[in-house]
Amino acid sequence: MANPVTTGSTYAGTFAGKYLSASLLSAPTLDNGGITILPNVAYKQVLQNLSTGPIVANAACDFQTGAGTVTLTEKVLKTKELQVNIQLCKMDLMQTWQAAEMGYSSYGTMPKSFDDFLIAHVSAKVAAATETNIWTGSDGAGTFDSIKTLALNDGTVIDVTGVVGANMNASVVIAEMGKVVDAIPAALYGKEGLKLYVSQKIAKLYVRALGGFGASGLGANGTNAQGTQWYTNGSLSFDGIPIFMANGLGNDNMIATTTDNLYFGCGLLNDKNIVQTIDMSPIDGSLNYRVIMRYNAGVQIGVGADLVLYGV
């Protein structure tokens, strides 16, 4: 098979939006409905919160203006402009792409052009970074403030002190998850969309604990007396609350809140987004290929008092 001819290409506008959707919205939290997505946020979006005092009063003929106060507050979701500027050598990736074209690859959906393959490769890296940024970013280089960062800076969030490191293990994880559920306010408990967001580490420990720990009340053989064979990558719940494994969440962290209380904003369709591939061969004679992405993204918590953060 002859080497493919690659040409410098620019993907912008609508087509760029497709590539950015692939990279931004392929983060597991976004893919699996763990957060409310607000597209087309050019820079900021105001989230209005409404709260009322007691609104029920004794009946009377007149309209009672003092019966119940309404308070409007707002949170602002601010997105941050980010970019990818990388240079790759075509030699490093060409063999993989050629093998796929010749049918030797196990990937059935390998892109049919080298440009697409290269962008898909970079998009996967962007998706992984986005997943981490959603939960643990801190507005540093290449990151934006995460749900955890915002929660730590919100005095209304319900904080639960947790155990860390080796102390967080399968023998204590059920008790620690119970602390989070116990801290959920009465107005939030049982509400539609309520989830217990856990790190991958805690999800693993929970699965192992359910495989057999007498101290957890499950008996030595665990769930359905199947031991460690009980789990087959299905859904998990705790005390009737669905568990959402947030891959980007810190190892010893958990969050309890509703999906509609967490927001991810991005500007997929605004004109700031651009994806470019530049073949440097005709420019400097090298085998280098440059990929450029520009996009914006950010997160926000709707009501801090409706969120429990474990691992403070």
N, C-alpha and C positions, 0 to 999 in steps of 0.2 A: 504494500500500500504506500503510495507516495505521501510525502509530508504534506499536511494541509497548508493551504495558503491563507494566512491570517492578515486581515487589514485593520487599520485603526478604525474604531467605531465609536460613535457617541450615542448613548441611549438617554433620552431626556423626555420631558413631558409625560404623556400617558404611558408610554412603554416603560419609562424609568419607574413609574409608579408600580408596575407589576413586579419588577425586580426588588424594589424596596419593600413591597408587601411580602414578598417571599422571605426576605431577610428579617424584617421587623416582626411580622406577624407569624413567624414560625417558631418563636419562643414558646415552650410548652405552656407557660402561664396564659399566654394569649390564645394559643391554639385550642386549649381545653376549657376555655370559658371561665378562667379563674379571676378575671378582672373585667371591668366595663371599659370598652374601647371607644374613644372619642377621636374619630379621624378628622382631618382638615383643620387642625388647630395650628394656625400660622405662628402664633407666639404665646398668647394667653387665652384661657377660657375661664369664665367665672362660673362657679358652682354655687347655686343658691341653696341655703339651708333655712327651713322654716320651723319654728318651734312655738308652742302655745302654752299658756298657763291653764289653770282649771277653766273649762268652758261650759260646764253644766251648772245651771242656777235654778232656783225655784221659779215656777211659772208666774208670769205677770202679764198684764195687758200691754204695757209699754215695752218698746225695744230697750234692752238694758245694755248701754254702750260699755259699761265697765265690766261686763261678764266675759272675762277671758282676754288676755293680752297676746298679741301676735308679735313675735320677734323674728326679723329677717337678718341672717348673717350670711357671709359668703366666704368661700375658699377659692383661691385662684390656682388653677393648674397652669404652670408655666413650662413650656417646652424649651429644651436647650438644643442649639445647633451643634451637630456632630459631623465628623467626616472620616473617611477612610482614604488614605493615600499610601498605597503599597506598590512595590515593584517585584515581580516574579520572573524567574527565568523560564522560558517556554520549554527548555529541555527537562526541567524538573517535573512538569505535568504532562508533557506530550505523550509519553509512553502509556500513561494511564488512560488518556483520552483515546489513543489509537487502539489499545486493547479493547476498549468498550465498543469502538466502531466495528471492530472485527469479530465481535461476539464473544470475547473471552471474559467479559466482566459479568459479575453477578448482579450489577445494578441495571435493572430493566428500563430505567427512565433516564439514562445518561444523556445529557444534551447532545444534539446532533451537530452543533458547531462549536468550535474551540472558544469563541467569544462567550457563548452561553455557558459552557462548561466552566470557564474561568470565573464568571460572575457568580455561578451557583456555588463554587468553592468558597468564594469570599463571603457570599450571603450567609452561608452556614456559620461562618465565624461571627458575623454581625449578629445573627440570631442568638448565638450563645452569649455574646456580650450583653445583648438586650435583656435576656432572661436574668442575668446576674444584676444588671443595673436596676431592674424593677424592684428587686428585693433588698439589695445590699449596697447599691451605689451611694456615693457621698459627694457628688458634685465636684469630683476631682478631674484630672485629665481624662477625657474620653468617657466620663460618666455623668449621670444626673442624680439628684437627690432621690433616694429610694423610699419605698413604703416604710422600711425600718427606720431610716434616718428621720423622716417626717414624724413618725410615731414617737421617737425618742425626744423630739423637740416640741411635742404637743402635750401640754400639761393635763389635758382632759382624757388622754388615753389611759386605759386601765393597765397598769404594769404588774407583772408577776415575776418575782425573782426565781431564777431557775438554776439547775445544776449544769455544769459544763465539762467538756473533755471526757476523760475516762469515767467520771462520776455519772455521766448520762449513759446508761447501759440498759440492756433488756430487762434486768430485774427491777428497775425503777421507772421505766418509761411510762407504764400505765398509770402509776400514781402521779407522775408529773403532768401527763395529759389531763388527768382529772382536775389538777389545779387550775388549768386553763378553763375548762368547762365550768368549774365552780365560780370563776370570776366573771363569767358572761352575765351581763345585767338582765334582769327579768324582762325588760321590754324588748330585748334582742333575742332571748332564748325562744326557740320555736319559730322564729321568723323565716319566711321563705328566702332561700339563698344563703342561709347561714352555713359557713364552712369552717372547718378546723384546718388551717394551712400549716403544714409541717415540712421540715427539711427532709431531704432524701435520707439523711442519717437516721432521723427519728422514725421515718416510715419503715426503714429496714429493721430497726430495733422493735417496733411495734409488731411487725410480722413475725419476728423471731419470738417475741414474748407470747404471742398467741399460739405459737407452735408447741408450748409446753412449759409452764412455770406454775408449780403448785401454789406459790405465794400469791399469784394473781387470781386464784380461784378457778383456774381452768383445768386443774388436774395435770398429771405428768405427761399426758398424751396430747394436750392442747385442744384446739378447735376441732370438733367432730372426731376426736380421738385419732387424728391423722398425723400428729406430730409436726415435724417441719415440712411435710409434704402437703399441708393443707392449702397453701396459697398458690394460685395460678395466675397472678397478675390481674386479678379482678379489682373491683372497687372495694374501698375500705371505709369503715365508719367507726365512730367512738361514741358510746352513749347515745346512739341514734343520730349523731351529727356526721355528715359526709366529710371524709378526709380528702384534702387536696394536697398532693405532693408538689410543693413549689421548689423546683430544682435549684433556683437561684437563692433560696433562703439560707441564712447562716446555719451551720451544723446544729447548733443547740437552741435554735429559735422556733417558736410557734406563734401563730396569729389566729385569733378567732374574730370573724366579722362576716358581713354579708358581701356577696359579689358586687352589689350595687353601691357599696360604700368605698370601693377601690376603683380608681380611674387611671387609665393609660391614655395619654394624648399624643398624637403624632400628626404630621402634616403630609400624609402620603400623596395627596393630590394637589398640594400647592406648588407654586413654581420655584420654591427653594430646593426641591428634591431633584437630584441629578445623579445619574450613573454613567460613567464613561470608561471605556477601555481604550488604551493607547498603545499601539504596537510601535516600539522604538526602533525596530529594524531599519525602516527607511530614513529614520532621523539620525541615528548615530551608528548604525551598522551592528548593534548588539542584538542579542536574543531576548532582551528584556521586554516585559509586557507590564504596563501600569494600569491599575484599576483605581478609579476615583469615585467615591460615593459622598453625597451630602444629604443630610436629612435632619429632622428635629424630632425629639421625643421627650416625654416627662411623665410623672405620675403625681397623684394627689389622693389624700384621704378625705372623704366627704365629711363625716362626723367623727371626731376623735373619741368621743365618749362611747361610741358604738364599736370600739376596737379594743381587743385584749392582746397585749404583747407579752409573750413569755421569753425570758432570757435577758432581762435587763441587767 
